[in-house]
Amino acid sequence: MPEKYLEVAGHSLYCYEWDNNGEAVVLLHGGLSQTSHWDAQVLPAIEADFHVFAYDRTGHGFSGDRTGSLHFDYQVTELIAYLESVVRQPAHLIGYSDGGNIALLAAIKRPELVRSVITLGANFHFSGTLPLPEFDGFISPEDQEEYNRTSPDAPETMAQKIQRMMKIWKSEPTLTIKDLATIQCPVLVMAGDDDVIAHSHTIELYENIPLGQLAIIPGTSHQLIKEKPAIAQLLIQEFLEDLSYPVTKMPIRRTNPGME
């Protein structure tokens, strides 16, 4: 698994690539996180059959900060540049939390670059998140040590990034159900049954994507990929194995052509 800095859109990003001859899959980590925090929980479902890519977004992990880098507009522009300059083919996007939001934005803005999307705990509008505790300035010694070791930014910027991100989460993203209706690719919407994203919002996300599918994993929170990795991996694997429109025995919300 080569790891290296690559120039993307005029700045350095810390990038990962797992060699395989299959279709491209891009992993998109959560906000205030990094690739190494979750790749091990997803790879068993995809690394045998797909060409997997990932990167630490600007201001996250090993990638240094830049002005405005935590805003979703910046991050989706960066993803599009990454797809065009590094992946160089339409890709399946698997996004956790903010990564899922960014994947949805890319599918809307540049549909020709996105083959499918899997979101885990995503929200298309900031109002879909349940109330979060305010940041009181406390950072655990373990988290600060990791930040000091990985981030090219100064140690004190960790608290500053948390403050910036908490503010952004109160006003972004701002997609509408009309925006969701324009998504042309298959989308698997996943969430925990005790997720920080309101269930009504997750269902609204699923129901307004024409080729949407929904999975609520029992006994899990926003950390569903780490709490029930085997179930999440199975769902990811089965979704990517067959992206055709689901044909079910008793369709209610879907229309099954050819069914009597």
C-alpha positions as CSV (number, residue, x, y, z in Angstrom):
1,M,0.0,0.0,0.0
2,P,2.0,3.0,-1.2
3,E,1.5,6.2,0.8
4,K,2.9,9.4,-0.5
5,Y,2.2,13.1,-1.0
6,L,0.8,14.0,-4.4
7,E,0.1,17.4,-5.9
8,V,-3.6,17.9,-6.3
9,A,-5.2,21.2,-7.4
10,G,-1.9,23.0,-6.6
11,H,-1.2,21.7,-3.1
12,S,0.0,18.5,-1.4
13,L,-2.3,15.7,-0.3
14,Y,-1.3,12.6,1.6
15,C,-2.6,9.8,-0.6
16,Y,-3.1,6.0,-0.4
17,E,-3.4,3.4,-3.1
18,W,-4.0,-0.3,-2.9
19,D,-3.1,-2.0,-6.2
20,N,-5.7,-4.0,-8.1
21,N,-7.0,-4.2,-11.6
22,G,-10.7,-3.7,-10.7
23,E,-12.8,-0.6,-10.8
24,A,-11.8,2.4,-8.8
25,V,-13.1,2.9,-5.2
26,V,-12.3,6.0,-3.2
27,L,-12.6,6.1,0.6
28,L,-13.5,9.4,2.1
29,H,-12.9,9.7,5.8
30,G,-15.0,11.7,8.3
31,G,-14.6,15.2,9.5
32,L,-11.7,15.9,11.9
33,S,-10.5,12.4,11.1
34,Q,-8.1,10.7,8.6
35,T,-7.9,7.7,6.4
36,S,-6.0,5.5,8.9
37,H,-8.9,5.9,11.4
38,W,-11.2,3.7,9.3
39,D,-9.7,2.1,6.3
40,A,-9.1,-1.2,8.0
41,Q,-12.8,-1.6,8.7
42,V,-13.7,-1.1,5.0
43,L,-10.9,-2.8,3.1
44,P,-12.0,-6.4,3.7
45,A,-15.1,-5.7,1.6
46,I,-13.4,-4.2,-1.4
47,E,-9.6,-4.8,-1.6
48,A,-9.8,-8.1,-3.4
49,D,-11.9,-6.9,-6.3
50,F,-11.4,-3.2,-6.6
51,H,-8.6,-0.7,-7.1
52,V,-8.8,1.3,-3.9
53,F,-7.7,4.9,-3.4
54,A,-7.9,7.3,-0.4
55,Y,-6.4,10.5,0.8
56,D,-6.3,12.7,3.8
57,R,-8.3,15.8,2.9
58,T,-6.7,19.2,3.3
59,G,-6.5,20.1,7.0
60,H,-6.9,16.5,8.1
61,G,-4.4,13.7,9.0
62,F,-1.1,14.1,7.2
63,S,-2.4,16.9,4.8
64,G,-1.7,20.4,5.9
65,D,-4.3,23.1,6.3
66,R,-5.2,25.9,3.9
67,T,-7.5,28.8,4.0
68,G,-11.2,27.7,3.9
69,S,-10.2,24.0,3.6
70,L,-12.8,22.7,6.1
71,H,-15.8,24.0,4.2
72,F,-17.7,21.5,2.1
73,D,-17.4,23.5,-1.2
74,Y,-13.6,23.4,-0.8
75,Q,-13.6,19.7,0.0
76,V,-15.8,18.7,-3.0
77,T,-13.7,20.7,-5.3
78,E,-10.7,18.9,-4.0
79,L,-12.3,15.5,-4.5
80,I,-13.2,16.4,-8.1
81,A,-9.6,17.4,-8.7
82,Y,-8.4,14.1,-7.1
83,L,-10.7,12.0,-9.2
84,E,-9.5,13.8,-12.4
85,S,-5.8,13.9,-11.7
86,V,-5.1,10.8,-9.6
87,V,-7.9,8.2,-10.1
88,R,-8.5,9.2,-13.7
89,Q,-11.6,7.1,-14.1
90,P,-15.2,7.1,-12.8
91,A,-15.1,5.8,-9.2
92,H,-17.3,4.3,-6.5
93,L,-17.2,6.6,-3.5
94,I,-17.5,5.3,0.1
95,G,-17.8,8.2,2.5
96,Y,-18.1,8.1,6.3
97,S,-19.9,11.1,7.9
98,D,-18.6,14.3,6.3
99,G,-17.0,12.0,3.6
100,G,-20.5,10.8,2.7
101,N,-21.7,14.4,2.4
102,I,-18.8,15.2,0.1
103,A,-19.5,12.1,-2.0
104,L,-23.1,13.2,-2.5
105,L,-21.9,16.7,-3.5
106,A,-19.6,15.2,-6.1
107,A,-22.3,13.0,-7.5
108,I,-24.4,16.1,-8.0
109,K,-21.7,18.3,-9.4
110,R,-19.8,15.9,-11.6
111,P,-22.0,12.8,-12.2
112,E,-19.8,11.5,-14.9
113,L,-17.0,10.9,-12.4
114,V,-19.1,8.9,-9.9
115,R,-20.3,5.3,-10.5
116,S,-22.0,4.8,-7.2
117,V,-22.0,6.2,-3.6
118,I,-22.1,4.5,-0.2
119,T,-22.7,6.9,2.7
120,L,-22.3,6.0,6.4
121,G,-23.9,8.5,8.8
122,A,-24.2,11.2,6.2
123,N,-26.4,14.3,6.3
124,F,-27.3,16.3,3.2
125,H,-28.4,19.3,5.3
126,F,-27.0,20.6,8.6
127,S,-30.4,20.5,10.2
128,G,-30.3,16.7,10.0
129,T,-27.8,16.4,12.8
130,L,-29.0,16.0,16.4
131,P,-27.7,18.5,18.9
132,L,-24.0,18.1,19.5
133,P,-22.2,19.0,22.8
134,E,-20.2,22.3,22.5
135,F,-16.4,22.0,22.4
136,D,-15.1,23.0,25.8
137,G,-11.4,23.0,24.7
138,F,-10.5,19.6,26.2
139,I,-8.5,17.3,24.0
140,S,-7.4,14.0,25.3
141,P,-3.6,13.5,25.5
142,E,-3.9,10.5,23.1
143,D,-5.6,12.6,20.5
144,Q,-3.2,15.5,20.9
145,E,-0.2,13.1,20.7
146,E,-1.5,11.6,17.4
147,Y,-2.1,15.1,15.9
148,N,1.4,16.2,16.9
149,R,2.8,13.1,15.2
150,T,0.9,13.2,12.0
151,S,-0.2,16.7,11.2
152,P,2.2,19.1,9.4
153,D,0.3,21.9,11.2
154,A,1.3,23.3,14.6
155,P,0.0,21.5,17.7
156,E,-2.3,24.4,18.8
157,T,-4.1,24.2,15.5
158,M,-5.9,21.1,16.6
159,A,-8.2,23.0,18.9
160,Q,-8.6,25.7,16.3
161,K,-9.7,23.2,13.7
162,I,-12.3,21.7,16.1
163,Q,-13.7,25.1,16.8
164,R,-13.9,25.9,13.0
165,M,-15.5,22.5,12.2
166,M,-18.1,22.8,14.9
167,K,-19.1,26.1,13.5
168,I,-19.3,24.8,10.0
169,W,-21.5,21.8,11.1
170,K,-24.1,24.3,12.2
171,S,-24.4,25.8,8.8
172,E,-23.3,23.2,6.2
173,P,-24.1,21.3,4.1
174,T,-27.2,22.9,2.5
175,L,-28.4,20.4,-0.1
176,T,-32.1,20.2,-0.9
177,I,-34.4,17.3,-1.8
178,K,-34.4,18.7,-5.4
179,D,-30.6,18.4,-5.4
180,L,-30.8,14.8,-4.2
181,A,-33.3,14.0,-7.0
182,T,-30.6,14.8,-9.6
183,I,-28.2,12.1,-8.4
184,Q,-28.0,9.6,-11.3
185,C,-26.0,6.8,-9.7
186,P,-27.0,4.0,-7.3
187,V,-26.6,5.1,-3.6
188,L,-26.5,3.0,-0.5
189,V,-27.5,5.1,2.6
190,M,-26.2,3.5,5.8
191,A,-26.6,4.6,9.4
192,G,-26.6,3.3,12.9
193,D,-29.9,2.9,14.8
194,D,-28.4,5.3,17.4
195,D,-26.8,7.6,15.0
196,V,-26.2,11.3,15.5
197,I,-28.0,11.9,12.3
198,A,-31.8,11.9,12.9
199,H,-33.5,8.9,11.5
200,S,-36.1,11.0,9.7
201,H,-33.3,12.8,7.9
202,T,-31.6,9.6,6.9
203,I,-34.9,8.3,5.5
204,E,-35.5,11.6,3.7
205,L,-32.0,11.2,2.1
206,Y,-32.8,7.7,1.0
207,E,-36.3,8.4,-0.3
208,N,-35.2,11.4,-2.5
209,I,-32.4,9.6,-4.3
210,P,-33.9,7.9,-7.4
211,L,-31.6,4.8,-7.1
212,G,-31.3,4.8,-3.4
213,Q,-31.1,1.9,-1.0
214,L,-31.3,2.0,2.8
215,A,-29.6,0.1,5.6
216,I,-29.9,0.9,9.3
217,I,-27.5,-1.3,11.3
218,P,-28.9,-2.4,14.7
219,G,-27.0,-1.8,17.9
220,T,-24.7,0.8,16.4
221,S,-24.1,4.6,16.7
222,H,-22.4,7.0,14.3
223,Q,-19.4,4.7,14.7
224,L,-21.3,1.8,13.0
225,I,-18.4,0.8,10.7
226,K,-16.3,0.1,13.8
227,E,-19.0,-1.4,16.0
228,K,-20.4,-3.9,13.5
229,P,-17.7,-4.1,10.8
230,A,-18.8,-7.5,9.5
231,I,-22.4,-6.4,8.8
232,A,-21.3,-3.2,7.2
233,Q,-18.7,-4.9,5.0
234,L,-21.3,-7.5,3.9
235,L,-23.7,-4.7,2.9
236,I,-21.0,-2.8,1.1
237,Q,-19.8,-5.9,-0.8
238,E,-23.3,-7.0,-1.9
239,F,-24.2,-3.5,-3.0
240,L,-21.1,-3.1,-5.2
241,E,-21.5,-6.6,-6.6
242,D,-24.8,-5.7,-8.1
243,L,-25.7,-2.1,-8.8
244,S,-28.8,-2.9,-10.9
245,Y,-32.1,-1.5,-9.8
246,P,-33.5,-3.7,-7.0
247,V,-36.2,-6.2,-8.0
248,T,-38.2,-7.2,-4.9
249,K,-41.2,-9.5,-4.3
250,M,-43.5,-6.8,-2.8
251,P,-42.5,-3.4,-4.1
252,I,-44.1,-0.4,-2.4
253,R,-41.8,2.6,-3.0
254,R,-40.1,1.1,-6.0
255,T,-41.5,0.1,-9.4
256,N,-40.3,-3.3,-10.5
257,P,-40.5,-3.5,-14.3
258,G,-41.6,-6.9,-15.6
259,M,-43.1,-8.0,-12.3
260,E,-46.7,-9.3,-12.4
